[in-house]
Amino acid sequence: MRRSRFCLLACSFVLAVLPVLGVTAQQQAAAQASSEPAEIDEVVVTATRINSPILESPSTITVITPQDLATPGTTDVSSVLERTSGVIINDYGPVGSSKSISLRGSTSDQVLVLLDGVRLNSSRISQVDLSSIPMDIIDHVEVLRGGASAIYGSGAIGGVINIITKRPDKPQVSLSVSNGSYIPRPASTVSADYSAFPYVYTTSAAASNPLDLLDSQQVEMSLAGRLGDVGLTGGGSFTRAANAFTWFDPSQINGWRRRTNADDLAGSANLGLDLPLLGGSLSARTILGTSNTGTPGSVYYPSAAGRQYDTSATGTFGWKTDRFLADSLSLDVKASYKYDDLRFDDPAFPPASEHRTQTAGLEITQRLLASESLSLVYGGSGYFDYVDSDNYEAPRDRLNLGAFLSAPVTPFDNLTVTPSARVDYYSDFAASLSFSLGAVLRLSDESSLRFSAASAYRVPALNDLYWYDPLGPSDPNGYTTGNPSLRPETSYSAEIGWALITTRVSIDAAVFTRLVFDNIVWLFDSSQNPTASS
């Protein structure tokens, strides 16, 4: 069902001040032992696809450092990101539950998530579950705010999260063991009796359950080292959680209620390889993950026997060189493949629902130094998705081909202007053109002014277009359906900002606005059935 076009206008002022005693203890010691100043201008890659100082980025960038990731209480990358300005984490439950991200008021579908520059968003569902990314593989995270489709294509309306994995720069072995607990408390379990409405009955639970003090455990191990010129990284994690917490429920039982059937068993393993090859560096990564999670939902649906099973395998291969045929040329090539299988099974509400997604991708980026004041950054990408879902009438596939060009020019020593444009072809949508224009004025070695304006877009996910409920409209728990007539979301944004980075303080202030057309949302029609609309 098509509804009227939806427009969103957001305007916000963001000011983040982070006192820092020093970049790192090693940098402090080096600064004290030498007359040279400590390094304060971090190098990032996400804003322009090439290494550049953060003060020269035309977009607002935040770097989640290894020190941030090592903060006590950090269980996954989302727990660090939620402390970042402009970031909202959508947390859908306890350990093992999905966690997605919103940037500057965007939807989770409008945030592009990358792993070493390779997109993780699939055509089946646009958002990425951050809790599924193993912490032991992450070196740091770059958070880019604002429209970035001119560089990365579909999905980058709110911004980009680029997760950079660890490299074997030095020998390292780490082991982490953590325990999560709840205070034992008398409670009642709440279940459903489907023989009569309203389906609810309660069962008294023990007044005190000592096992609540050992509710969840997580073990993580990582290692890195070199055998001559070959660098190796590896690791794995195991998580077990009962998630049997209690809370006061005034609406349904007016008493303390115990969460049941929310247990989680999950594991992951990863292996990385780095070595010099043909004048450049080759890298390969493999990540495996699996989880078995109870899905208690509400007291009506799903039932106490509902479970969700996730299995995924990701492989990436990259080759990068700063000199390709000539000193003025560089080249960065990335290839990837991902398989994901998600199954939900609830005996009280058959049939089971399973979704199998395969994605193969290729990213190529090259930089040409045309002169001292002009460089060209260009490249292309190709992604093919194949989805076999029990909630589609037939398997679906999608091919995406894209090409981009960015031309940073420095007319003056302290001013850089960067125009960018990208064209994308989709097998099920017309070609899309996106653009951006950024400018950075360096005020000093520690501060800069920036301006950017950009267009961005997101093609509908296959779920948005083709999802249907096999139980049919007679299902009393709801009937969901996609909308094959949806149009791509499009947005226009602008930003003015100022940044100051010293060895003791980091300040970033920005004023931005974003206008979104054809925003895709799931709405209820007159029969209370959720339907994708634009």
C-alpha positions in Angstrom: 0.0 0.0 0.0 1.4 3.4 -1.0 1.0 6.4 1.2 1.9 10.0 0.8 5.5 11.0 0.6 7.2 11.4 4.0 9.6 14.2 4.6 11.9 14.6 7.6 13.8 17.7 8.5 16.3 17.5 11.3 18.4 20.2 12.6 20.7 19.8 15.6 23.7 21.3 17.3 26.3 18.8 18.6 29.1 19.8 21.0 31.4 17.2 22.4 34.3 18.0 24.7 36.6 15.2 25.8 39.4 16.0 28.2 42.4 13.8 27.5 45.5 13.6 29.8 47.5 12.3 26.8 47.0 10.5 23.6 48.7 7.4 25.1 51.2 6.8 27.9 53.8 6.0 25.3 53.2 9.3 23.5 53.5 11.2 26.8 56.8 9.5 27.6 58.1 10.3 24.1 57.0 13.9 24.3 58.8 14.3 27.6 62.0 12.7 26.3 62.1 14.7 23.1 61.7 18.4 22.1 59.4 17.3 19.3 55.6 17.6 20.0 53.5 14.5 20.5 51.4 13.3 17.6 47.9 14.7 17.9 46.5 14.5 14.4 45.0 11.0 14.0 44.8 9.5 10.5 41.5 8.2 9.3 40.4 6.6 6.0 36.6 6.6 6.1 35.8 10.1 5.0 37.8 10.0 1.7 38.8 6.3 1.2 42.4 7.4 1.6 44.5 8.0 4.7 44.2 11.6 5.8 44.5 13.6 9.0 41.2 13.8 11.0 41.4 17.7 10.9 41.4 17.5 7.1 38.2 15.5 7.0 35.2 17.4 5.4 32.8 15.4 7.6 32.5 14.9 11.3 34.7 11.9 12.3 35.1 10.2 15.7 37.6 7.5 16.3 36.9 4.8 18.9 40.4 3.9 20.0 41.8 0.6 21.3 41.9 2.2 24.7 38.1 3.0 24.5 37.4 -0.6 23.5 39.4 -1.8 26.6 37.3 0.2 29.0 35.9 -2.0 31.9 32.3 -3.0 31.3 32.6 -3.0 27.5 30.8 -6.1 26.3 30.5 -5.3 22.6 31.2 -2.5 20.3 27.7 -0.9 20.8 28.5 -0.3 24.5 31.3 2.0 23.4 29.5 3.7 20.5 26.6 4.7 22.7 28.9 7.0 24.5 29.7 8.9 21.3 28.0 12.2 20.4 25.2 11.9 17.9 24.9 8.1 18.3 21.9 6.2 19.5 22.0 2.4 20.1 18.8 0.6 19.6 19.0 -2.2 22.2 16.4 -5.0 21.8 17.2 -7.0 24.9 19.8 -8.8 27.1 22.9 -10.7 26.0 22.4 -12.2 22.5 19.7 -9.7 21.4 20.1 -7.5 18.4 21.7 -4.0 18.7 21.6 -1.6 15.8 22.8 2.0 15.5 21.3 5.4 14.5 23.3 8.5 13.7 21.9 12.0 14.1 18.3 10.9 14.2 18.5 8.5 11.2 16.9 5.1 11.2 19.2 2.1 11.6 18.6 1.2 8.0 20.2 4.5 7.0 23.5 3.8 8.6 26.1 1.9 6.5 28.4 -0.4 8.5 31.7 -1.5 7.0 34.3 -4.0 8.0 37.7 -2.8 6.8 35.9 -0.8 4.1 33.7 -3.7 3.0 29.9 -3.3 3.5 28.1 -5.5 6.0 24.6 -4.3 5.2 22.9 -6.9 3.0 20.1 -6.6 0.5 17.8 -8.7 2.7 17.8 -6.3 5.6 19.6 -2.9 5.6 20.6 -2.7 9.2 23.5 -4.5 10.9 23.4 -6.3 14.3 26.5 -4.8 16.1 26.4 -7.5 18.8 27.2 -10.1 16.1 30.7 -8.6 15.5 33.3 -10.2 17.7 35.1 -7.7 19.9 38.4 -9.6 19.8 38.9 -8.8 16.0 38.4 -5.0 16.4 41.4 -2.6 16.6 39.4 0.7 16.3 36.2 2.1 14.9 35.7 5.3 12.7 32.3 7.0 13.0 31.5 9.3 10.1 28.4 11.5 10.4 26.4 12.8 7.4 25.5 11.7 3.9 28.3 9.7 2.3 26.6 8.0 -0.7 28.9 9.9 -3.1 31.7 7.7 -1.8 30.0 4.5 -0.5 26.6 4.3 -2.3 23.3 3.1 -0.9 22.6 3.2 2.9 24.9 6.1 3.9 22.2 8.7 4.7 22.9 9.0 8.4 26.6 8.1 8.1 29.1 5.3 8.1 30.5 3.0 10.8 33.9 1.6 9.7 35.2 -1.2 11.9 39.0 -1.7 11.4 40.3 -5.1 12.4 43.6 -5.8 14.2 46.9 -6.2 12.5 49.9 -8.3 13.8 52.1 -5.2 14.4 53.6 -6.8 17.5 53.3 -10.2 19.3 50.3 -10.3 21.6 48.2 -12.8 23.5 45.1 -11.7 25.5 42.5 -13.6 27.5 39.4 -12.1 29.0 36.9 -13.8 31.2 33.8 -11.9 32.5 30.7 -12.7 34.5 27.3 -11.0 34.6 24.9 -11.3 37.5 21.6 -10.1 38.8 20.5 -9.7 42.4 18.4 -12.8 43.4 14.8 -11.7 43.9 11.4 -13.4 44.4 9.5 -13.3 41.1 6.8 -15.0 39.0 7.2 -16.5 35.6 4.6 -15.5 33.0 3.7 -17.8 30.2 0.8 -18.2 27.7 -2.1 -20.7 27.7 -3.3 -20.7 24.1 -6.5 -22.6 24.8 -8.3 -19.6 26.1 -8.0 -15.8 25.9 -6.1 -13.8 27.3 -3.6 -16.7 27.2 -1.8 -15.7 30.4 -1.0 -17.6 33.5 1.7 -17.3 36.2 3.8 -19.7 38.1 5.6 -18.8 41.4 9.4 -18.9 41.2 11.9 -19.5 44.0 12.2 -16.7 46.5 15.9 -16.7 46.0 18.0 -18.1 43.1 21.7 -18.1 43.8 22.4 -18.9 40.1 21.4 -15.3 39.3 24.8 -14.3 40.6 26.3 -16.5 37.7 23.8 -15.5 35.1 26.2 -15.0 32.1 29.8 -15.7 31.2 31.9 -14.6 28.3 35.4 -15.8 27.4 37.4 -14.0 24.7 40.9 -14.9 23.5 43.0 -13.2 20.8 46.6 -13.6 19.6 48.9 -11.9 17.1 52.5 -12.6 15.9 54.8 -12.9 13.0 56.7 -15.7 11.3 59.3 -13.8 9.3 57.3 -11.5 7.0 54.0 -13.3 7.6 51.7 -11.8 10.2 49.0 -14.0 11.9 46.1 -13.0 14.0 43.4 -15.2 15.5 41.0 -15.6 18.3 37.6 -16.7 19.4 34.9 -16.1 21.9 32.2 -18.1 23.8 29.2 -16.6 25.5 26.6 -18.3 27.7 23.7 -16.4 29.3 20.5 -17.3 31.1 19.2 -13.8 31.1 16.9 -14.7 34.0 16.6 -11.2 35.3 13.5 -9.9 37.2 11.6 -6.6 36.9 8.4 -5.1 38.2 5.6 -5.5 35.7 2.7 -3.2 36.7 0.6 -3.7 33.5 0.2 -7.5 33.4 0.7 -9.0 36.8 1.3 -6.0 39.0 4.3 -7.7 40.6 7.9 -8.9 40.1 8.3 -11.0 36.9 11.1 -13.3 35.9 12.4 -13.3 32.3 12.3 -16.9 31.0 13.4 -18.6 27.8 15.9 -15.8 27.0 19.0 -17.9 27.3 21.8 -17.6 24.8 24.7 -19.8 23.6 27.1 -18.1 21.1 30.5 -18.6 19.8 32.8 -17.1 17.2 36.3 -17.8 15.7 38.5 -15.7 13.4 41.8 -16.0 11.6 43.8 -13.4 9.8 46.8 -13.4 7.5 49.1 -10.5 6.4 52.2 -10.7 4.1 54.1 -8.6 1.6 53.3 -9.5 -2.0 54.2 -7.9 -5.4 55.4 -4.6 -3.8 52.3 -4.3 -1.7 50.6 -6.0 1.3 48.1 -8.8 1.1 45.5 -9.5 3.9 42.9 -12.2 4.4 40.3 -12.5 7.1 37.8 -15.3 8.0 35.2 -14.8 10.7 32.7 -17.6 11.8 29.8 -17.1 14.2 26.9 -19.0 15.6 24.3 -18.5 18.3 21.3 -20.3 19.8 18.9 -17.8 21.5 15.6 -18.2 23.2 13.0 -15.6 22.1 10.5 -15.0 24.9 8.9 -12.0 23.3 5.6 -10.9 25.0 3.3 -13.2 27.0 1.2 -13.7 23.8 3.8 -14.4 21.0 6.2 -16.1 20.7 5.6 -19.1 23.0 7.9 -20.3 25.7 9.5 -22.7 23.1 10.4 -20.2 20.5 14.1 -20.1 19.5 16.3 -18.3 17.0 19.4 -19.8 15.4 22.0 -17.7 13.6 25.0 -19.0 11.6 27.4 -16.8 9.6 30.7 -17.1 7.7 32.6 -14.1 6.4 35.7 -14.0 4.3 37.6 -11.0 3.0 40.7 -10.7 0.8 42.6 -7.5 0.1 45.7 -6.2 -1.6 47.0 -2.7 -1.2 50.1 -0.8 -2.5 51.2 2.8 -2.3 53.0 2.5 -5.7 51.1 0.8 -8.6 53.2 1.0 -11.8 54.2 4.6 -10.9 54.9 6.7 -7.9 51.8 8.8 -8.5 49.5 5.8 -8.4 48.2 3.7 -5.5 45.8 0.8 -5.5 43.5 -0.8 -3.0 41.5 -4.0 -3.9 39.1 -5.8 -1.6 37.0 -8.9 -2.3 34.5 -10.5 0.1 32.0 -13.2 0.6 29.4 -13.7 3.4 26.9 -16.4 4.1 24.2 -15.9 6.7 21.5 -18.3 7.9 18.8 -17.2 10.3 16.1 -19.5 11.5 13.2 -18.9 13.9 11.3 -21.9 15.1 8.2 -21.8 17.4 6.3 -25.0 17.7 3.2 -23.1 18.9 3.1 -21.0 15.7 4.3 -23.2 12.8 5.8 -23.2 10.3 9.4 -22.3 11.0 10.9 -19.3 9.2 14.4 -19.5 7.7 16.4 -16.9 5.7 19.6 -17.7 3.9 21.6 -14.8 2.4 24.7 -15.0 0.3 26.7 -11.8 -0.6 29.8 -11.5 -2.9 31.5 -8.2 -3.2 34.4 -6.4 -4.9 35.8 -2.9 -4.0 38.5 -1.1 -6.0 40.0 2.3 -5.0 42.9 4.1 -6.7 44.5 7.4 -6.1 46.3 9.5 -8.8 48.5 12.4 -7.7 48.0 14.7 -10.7 50.0 17.6 -9.2 51.1 19.0 -5.9 47.7 20.6 -5.4 45.4 18.1 -7.1 44.7 14.4 -6.6 42.0 12.1 -8.1 40.5 9.3 -6.0 38.3 7.0 -8.0 37.1 3.4 -8.1 34.2 1.1 -8.4 32.4 -1.7 -6.6 30.2 -4.6 -7.3 27.9 -6.6 -5.0 25.7 -9.5 -5.7 23.1 -10.7 -3.1 21.1 -13.9 -3.3 18.3 -14.4 -0.7 16.3 -17.6 -0.2 13.7 -16.8 2.5 10.7 -18.7 3.7 8.9 -15.3 3.9 9.4 -14.6 0.1 7.2 -16.1 -2.5 10.4 -17.0 -4.4 14.2 -16.5 -4.0 15.4 -13.0 -4.8 18.7 -11.6 -6.0 20.1 -8.2 -6.6 23.2 -6.9 -8.5 24.7 -3.5 -7.6 27.5 -1.9 -9.7 28.9 1.5 -8.7 31.7 4.0 -9.8 32.8 7.1 -8.0 35.2 10.0 -8.5 36.6 12.4 -5.9 39.0 15.3 -6.7 40.6 16.9 -3.6 42.2 20.2 -4.7 44.3 22.5 -2.5 44.3 26.0 -4.1 46.0 27.4 -0.9 48.2 25.7 1.6 45.5 25.7 4.3 42.4 25.1 2.2 41.2 21.9 0.6 38.1 21.6 -1.5 36.7 18.1 -2.3 34.0 17.5 -4.9 32.7 13.9 -5.2 30.2 12.1 -7.3 29.0 8.5 -7.7 26.7 6.6 -10.0 25.1 3.3 -9.0 23.2 0.7 -11.0 20.8 -1.7 -9.4 19.3 -4.7 -11.2 15.8 -3.8 -9.8 16.0 0.1 -9.7 17.0 2.9 -12.0 20.6 4.3 -11.8 21.2 6.7 -9.0 23.5 9.7 -8.9 24.8 11.1 -5.6 27.2 14.0 -5.0 29.0 15.9 -2.3 31.1 19.0 -1.8 33.4 19.5 1.1 35.8 22.2 2.2 38.3 22.3 5.0 40.2 25.4 6.2 43.1 24.6 8.5 43.3 27.4 11.1 46.4 26.0 12.8 48.1 22.7 13.4 45.5 22.0 16.0 42.2 23.3 14.6 40.2 23.5 11.4 36.8 24.7 10.0 34.9 22.5 7.7 31.8 22.6 5.4 30.0 19.9 3.5 26.9 19.4 1.4 25.7 16.1 0.1 23.0 14.0 -1.4 22.5 10.4 -0.3 20.0 7.6 -0.8 19.0 4.1 0.2 17.4 1.5 -2.0 14.6 -0.5 -0.2 15.7 -3.8 1.3 14.3 -7.0 -0.1 12.3 -7.4 3.1 10.7 -4.0 2.5 9.7 -5.1 -1.0 8.8 -8.8 -0.8 8.2 -9.9 2.8 5.0 -11.7 3.5 3.6 -13.8 6.4 2.9 -17.4 5.3 0.3 -17.7 8.1 -2.0 -15.4 6.1 -4.3 -12.6 7.1 -6.3 -14.8 9.4 -3.4 -15.0 11.8 -4.7 -13.3 15.0 -1.2 -12.2 15.9 -0.8 -10.0 12.8 -0.1 -10.2 9.1 2.9 -8.4 7.6 3.6 -7.6 4.0 6.2 -5.7 2.0 5.5 -3.2 -0.7 7.0 -3.8 -4.2 6.1 -0.2 -5.2 8.5 1.4 -2.8 10.9 4.1 -4.1 14.5 4.6 -2.9 14.9 7.0 0.0 16.8 10.2 -0.9 18.3 12.9 1.3 20.0 16.2 1.2 22.2 17.4 4.0 24.6 20.3 4.9 27.0 20.8 7.8 29.3 23.5 9.2 31.8 22.5 11.9 34.9 23.4 13.9 37.4 21.0 15.5 40.2 21.5 18.0 42.6 18.6 18.8 45.4 19.0 21.2 47.3 16.7 23.5 45.0 17.6 26.4 41.6 18.3 24.9 39.4 17.5 21.9 36.5 19.7 20.9 34.2 19.2 17.9 31.2 21.4 17.2 28.8 21.1 14.3 25.5 22.5 13.0 23.8 20.3 10.4 20.5 19.8 8.7 19.1 16.9 6.7 16.0 16.5 4.5 14.7 13.0 3.6 12.2 12.1 1.0 10.3 8.8 0.6 11.3 7.6 4.0 10.5 3.9 4.3 8.6 2.9 7.4 6.4 0.0 8.5 2.9 1.2 9.2 -0.4 -0.4 10.3 -3.3 -0.3 7.8 -7.0 -0.2 8.7 -6.9 -3.9 9.6 -3.9 -3.4 12.0 -1.6 -5.3 9.6 2.0 -4.0 9.4 2.8 -2.9 5.9 5.9 -1.3 4.3 5.1 2.3 3.1 6.9 5.2 1.5 
